[in-house]
Amino acid sequence: MQLKVIESFICLYQEKNFSRASEKLYISQQGLSRQIKAFESELDVVLFNRSNTGVEPTDICRLLYPHIKGMYDEYLNAQNALKDYKKTIRHFYTVAFAYGITNSVSSDFMFDYQKQHPKLNLEIEEWSQETCIQKLIKKEIDAAFLVTPLDQKIIKCAPLIEGEMVIAMHKSHPFASSKTPLEFSALDGENLITGVPENAIRRMMDYFCLKTGIHLRVIISSSNNLNFINSMTENIGIAPLTQTMAARVTNPEIVLRRVIMPERGFLYFCTPRNAEKSSELINIQKYVENYFRTTPIENLLKPINT
């Protein structure tokens, strides 16, 4: 049994509705459905009867639920006890980056803080933005670097930097002939070179598409689309980049155009909403905010050496 599947099972049992459960879990309804089907297959039983109005637990589901919920609660208690022990004994803190952010902002500044505070045990993790949010809510991590969009009612979000979106394209693309910024809606129907769905910047792009009602055709989905941009020799599509990623474009045949986003995009330093911050975590946040306030954006991630 995977922990995330158990979490999904418990949430769906409580909500009795795929839509509400998926919203609470920060996953798609399709993803939740796949997890539940896999769990049913593993147990070789039907756990929920599906209908157009929701789901209803079966008899065996009702029988198993208190045992699985008790097991899950005991696991969380053990995790919290371990984390509290580590913080007490070793000044242990966990900070996460959403997937894709370290393509735009180097995480070295956090390791610099660790070097400056040798008594601090700072653990850096990387998860999808949805997983980071879940871990913040459950207080399984102490802080996370996340991007727009965020529901600031469930976690505390301190904006660090407002970013611009840049579109990279081959010089033969029709957009390359103008120097004025592009409206986001002008991208409708374009072929897109972008990150994988779990990538935070890709997630922001998908959100803007949904917000504006435009559709893009993803032709390349890669964990590092800069490789494709820097080797592009013809017009195959456009690639959305952050300003720091744009500084790493070395291909002389690539043209960069700024895009007017439908909503302001930020990088945030996020912490659990109802958790009392320790003095050390407050110091970490002050350091992070000062770093982004005093570091020029072009230096946040140095260009690749050519």
C-alpha positions as CSV (number, residue, x, y, z in Angstrom):
1,M,0.0,0.0,0.0
2,Q,1.4,3.4,-1.0
3,L,0.8,6.2,1.4
4,K,-0.6,8.6,-1.2
5,V,-3.1,5.9,-2.2
6,I,-4.2,5.5,1.4
7,E,-4.6,9.3,1.7
8,S,-6.7,9.3,-1.4
9,F,-8.9,6.4,-0.1
10,I,-9.5,8.1,3.2
11,C,-10.4,11.4,1.6
12,L,-12.8,9.8,-1.0
13,Y,-14.4,7.8,1.8
14,Q,-15.0,11.0,3.8
15,E,-16.1,13.2,0.9
16,K,-18.0,10.5,-1.1
17,N,-17.4,12.6,-4.2
18,F,-14.5,12.5,-6.7
19,S,-14.6,16.2,-7.4
20,R,-14.5,17.4,-3.8
21,A,-11.9,14.8,-2.9
22,S,-9.6,15.7,-5.8
23,E,-9.8,19.4,-4.9
24,K,-8.7,18.6,-1.3
25,L,-5.9,16.3,-2.5
26,Y,-4.7,18.7,-5.2
27,I,-4.8,16.0,-7.9
28,S,-7.0,15.6,-10.9
29,Q,-10.1,13.5,-10.8
30,Q,-8.6,11.1,-13.3
31,G,-5.5,10.7,-11.1
32,L,-7.7,10.0,-8.1
33,S,-9.8,7.5,-10.0
34,R,-6.6,5.7,-11.1
35,Q,-5.3,5.5,-7.6
36,I,-8.6,4.1,-6.2
37,K,-8.8,1.5,-9.0
38,A,-5.3,0.4,-8.3
39,F,-6.1,0.1,-4.6
40,E,-9.2,-2.0,-5.4
41,S,-7.1,-4.2,-7.7
42,E,-4.4,-4.6,-5.0
43,L,-7.0,-5.6,-2.4
44,D,-9.1,-7.6,-4.9
45,V,-12.4,-6.0,-3.8
46,V,-14.7,-3.2,-4.9
47,L,-14.4,-0.3,-2.4
48,F,-16.9,2.2,-3.9
49,N,-20.0,2.0,-6.0
50,R,-19.8,4.9,-8.6
51,S,-22.8,6.9,-9.8
52,N,-23.4,10.3,-11.5
53,T,-24.0,11.9,-8.1
54,G,-20.9,10.6,-6.3
55,V,-19.6,7.4,-4.7
56,E,-20.9,5.1,-2.0
57,P,-18.7,2.9,0.1
58,T,-19.3,-0.8,-0.2
59,D,-19.8,-3.1,2.8
60,I,-16.2,-4.2,2.7
61,C,-15.0,-0.6,2.4
62,R,-16.9,0.3,5.6
63,L,-15.3,-2.7,7.3
64,L,-11.8,-1.8,6.2
65,Y,-11.9,2.0,6.7
66,P,-11.4,2.2,10.5
67,H,-8.4,-0.1,10.3
68,I,-6.8,1.7,7.4
69,K,-7.6,5.1,8.9
70,G,-6.1,4.0,12.3
71,M,-2.9,2.8,10.5
72,Y,-2.6,6.1,8.6
73,D,-3.1,8.1,11.8
74,E,-0.4,6.1,13.6
75,Y,2.0,6.7,10.7
76,L,1.4,10.5,10.9
77,N,1.9,10.4,14.7
78,A,5.2,8.6,14.2
79,Q,6.3,11.1,11.5
80,N,5.4,14.1,13.6
81,A,7.2,12.6,16.6
82,L,10.3,12.0,14.5
83,K,10.3,15.5,13.0
84,D,9.8,17.1,16.5
85,Y,12.7,15.0,17.8
86,K,15.0,16.1,14.9
87,K,14.2,19.7,15.4
88,T,14.9,19.5,19.1
89,I,18.1,17.6,18.9
90,R,19.6,18.8,15.6
91,H,17.8,22.0,14.6
92,F,16.3,20.1,11.7
93,Y,14.3,21.9,9.0
94,T,12.9,20.8,5.7
95,V,12.5,23.2,2.8
96,A,11.1,22.1,-0.6
97,F,11.2,23.4,-4.1
98,A,8.4,22.7,-6.5
99,Y,9.6,20.8,-9.6
100,G,10.9,23.2,-12.3
101,I,11.7,26.1,-10.0
102,T,15.4,25.2,-9.8
103,N,15.5,25.4,-13.6
104,S,14.8,29.1,-13.1
105,V,16.4,29.9,-9.7
106,S,19.5,28.1,-8.4
107,S,19.0,26.5,-4.9
108,D,22.7,27.2,-4.0
109,F,21.7,30.2,-1.8
110,M,20.0,27.8,0.6
111,F,23.2,25.7,0.9
112,D,25.0,28.9,1.5
113,Y,22.7,29.6,4.5
114,Q,23.5,26.0,5.7
115,K,27.2,26.8,5.6
116,Q,26.7,30.0,7.5
117,H,24.8,28.1,10.2
118,P,26.7,24.8,10.8
119,K,24.5,23.8,13.7
120,L,21.4,23.9,11.5
121,N,20.5,20.7,9.7
122,L,18.7,21.9,6.6
123,E,17.2,19.3,4.3
124,I,16.3,20.4,0.7
125,E,13.6,18.4,-1.1
126,E,11.9,18.7,-4.5
127,W,8.3,17.7,-5.1
128,S,5.4,18.6,-7.4
129,Q,3.7,21.9,-6.4
130,E,0.6,19.9,-5.4
131,T,2.6,17.6,-3.1
132,C,4.4,20.6,-1.5
133,I,1.1,22.1,-0.7
134,Q,-0.2,18.9,0.9
135,K,3.0,18.5,2.9
136,L,2.7,22.2,4.1
137,I,-0.9,21.6,5.2
138,K,0.1,18.5,7.1
139,K,3.2,20.2,8.5
140,E,5.4,17.5,7.0
141,I,7.8,20.2,5.7
142,D,8.6,23.6,7.2
143,A,8.6,25.8,4.0
144,A,8.4,25.6,0.2
145,F,9.2,27.7,-2.8
146,L,6.1,27.8,-5.0
147,V,4.7,29.8,-7.9
148,T,1.4,31.2,-9.1
149,P,-1.4,30.0,-8.8
150,L,-1.8,29.4,-5.1
151,D,-4.7,29.4,-2.7
152,Q,-3.4,31.7,0.0
153,K,-6.2,30.8,2.4
154,I,-4.7,27.4,3.2
155,I,-1.0,28.3,3.4
156,K,1.0,31.5,4.2
157,C,2.7,32.9,1.1
158,A,5.4,35.6,1.1
159,P,6.1,37.0,-2.4
160,L,9.8,37.0,-3.2
161,I,9.9,38.1,-6.8
162,E,7.5,39.0,-9.6
163,G,8.5,37.3,-12.8
164,E,7.9,38.0,-16.5
165,M,7.2,35.3,-19.1
166,V,9.4,35.2,-22.2
167,I,8.6,33.2,-25.3
168,A,11.6,31.7,-27.2
169,M,11.2,30.9,-30.9
170,H,13.2,30.3,-34.1
171,K,13.9,33.5,-36.0
172,S,11.7,32.3,-38.8
173,H,8.6,32.2,-36.6
174,P,6.1,35.0,-37.6
175,F,6.2,36.3,-34.0
176,A,10.0,37.0,-34.3
177,S,9.6,40.0,-36.6
178,S,8.1,42.3,-34.0
179,K,9.8,43.7,-30.9
180,T,6.6,44.7,-29.0
181,P,5.4,42.4,-26.1
182,L,2.9,39.7,-27.1
183,E,-0.6,39.4,-25.5
184,F,-0.9,36.0,-24.0
185,S,-4.1,35.3,-26.0
186,A,-2.0,35.7,-29.2
187,L,-0.4,32.3,-28.4
188,D,-3.7,30.5,-29.1
189,G,-3.2,27.4,-31.3
190,E,0.6,27.5,-31.2
191,N,2.8,24.4,-31.0
192,L,4.4,24.4,-27.5
193,I,7.7,23.2,-26.2
194,T,7.3,23.0,-22.5
195,G,8.0,21.2,-19.2
196,V,6.4,18.0,-18.0
197,P,2.9,18.3,-16.4
198,E,4.4,18.2,-12.8
199,N,6.7,21.2,-13.6
200,A,5.6,24.3,-11.7
201,I,6.2,26.7,-14.6
202,R,4.2,24.3,-16.9
203,R,1.4,24.4,-14.3
204,M,1.4,28.2,-14.4
205,M,1.2,28.1,-18.2
206,D,-1.7,25.6,-18.1
207,Y,-3.5,27.9,-15.5
208,F,-3.1,30.9,-17.8
209,C,-4.5,29.0,-20.7
210,L,-7.5,27.9,-18.7
211,K,-8.0,31.5,-17.4
212,T,-7.9,33.0,-21.0
213,G,-9.7,30.1,-22.8
214,I,-6.9,29.5,-25.3
215,H,-5.5,26.2,-26.4
216,L,-1.9,25.3,-27.2
217,R,-0.6,22.0,-28.8
218,V,2.1,20.5,-26.7
219,I,4.6,18.9,-29.1
220,I,7.5,18.4,-26.7
221,S,7.2,17.9,-22.9
222,S,10.6,17.7,-21.3
223,S,12.1,18.3,-17.9
224,N,14.6,20.7,-19.5
225,N,13.2,22.3,-22.7
226,L,16.3,24.5,-22.9
227,N,18.1,21.6,-24.6
228,F,15.6,21.8,-27.4
229,I,15.7,25.6,-27.7
230,N,19.5,25.7,-27.8
231,S,19.6,23.1,-30.6
232,M,16.6,24.4,-32.6
233,T,17.5,25.0,-36.3
234,E,13.9,25.6,-37.7
235,N,10.5,26.8,-36.6
236,I,8.9,23.9,-34.7
237,G,7.2,25.7,-32.0
238,I,7.4,28.3,-29.1
239,A,8.8,27.7,-25.6
240,P,7.7,29.7,-22.5
241,L,10.6,30.7,-20.3
242,T,11.2,32.7,-17.1
243,Q,13.6,35.6,-17.3
244,T,16.4,33.7,-15.7
245,M,15.9,30.7,-18.1
246,A,16.0,33.1,-21.0
247,A,19.4,34.2,-19.9
248,R,20.6,30.7,-20.6
249,V,19.6,30.6,-24.3
250,T,22.8,30.4,-26.3
251,N,21.4,29.6,-29.7
252,P,21.9,32.6,-32.0
253,E,18.9,31.6,-34.2
254,I,16.5,32.0,-31.3
255,V,14.5,35.2,-30.7
256,L,13.0,36.1,-27.3
257,R,9.7,38.0,-26.9
258,R,8.2,39.2,-23.7
259,V,4.6,38.0,-23.1
260,I,1.9,40.0,-21.2
261,M,0.5,37.5,-18.7
262,P,-3.2,37.5,-17.8
263,E,-2.3,37.5,-14.1
264,R,0.8,38.6,-12.1
265,G,3.1,35.7,-11.6
266,F,5.2,35.4,-8.4
267,L,7.7,33.1,-6.7
268,Y,6.6,32.6,-3.1
269,F,8.2,31.4,0.1
270,C,5.4,29.4,1.7
271,T,4.9,28.0,5.3
272,P,2.0,26.2,7.0
273,R,-0.8,28.6,7.9
274,N,-1.5,27.6,11.4
275,A,2.0,26.6,12.5
276,E,3.9,28.7,15.0
277,K,7.2,29.7,13.4
278,S,10.4,29.0,15.4
279,S,13.0,31.7,15.6
280,E,15.2,29.7,13.2
281,L,12.5,29.4,10.6
282,I,11.9,33.2,10.9
283,N,15.6,33.8,10.3
284,I,15.5,31.5,7.3
285,Q,12.6,33.5,5.8
286,K,14.4,36.8,6.5
287,Y,17.5,35.5,4.8
288,V,15.5,34.3,1.7
289,E,13.6,37.6,1.4
290,N,16.8,39.6,1.7
291,Y,18.5,37.4,-0.9
292,F,15.8,38.0,-3.5
293,R,15.5,41.7,-2.6
294,T,19.2,42.3,-3.1
295,T,20.1,39.9,-5.9
296,P,19.7,41.2,-9.5
297,I,17.3,38.9,-11.4
298,E,19.9,38.1,-14.0
299,N,22.1,36.7,-11.3
300,L,19.6,34.4,-9.7
301,L,20.7,31.7,-12.2
302,K,23.9,32.3,-14.0
303,P,24.0,31.6,-17.8
304,I,25.5,28.3,-19.0
305,N,29.2,28.8,-20.0
306,T,29.6,28.8,-23.7
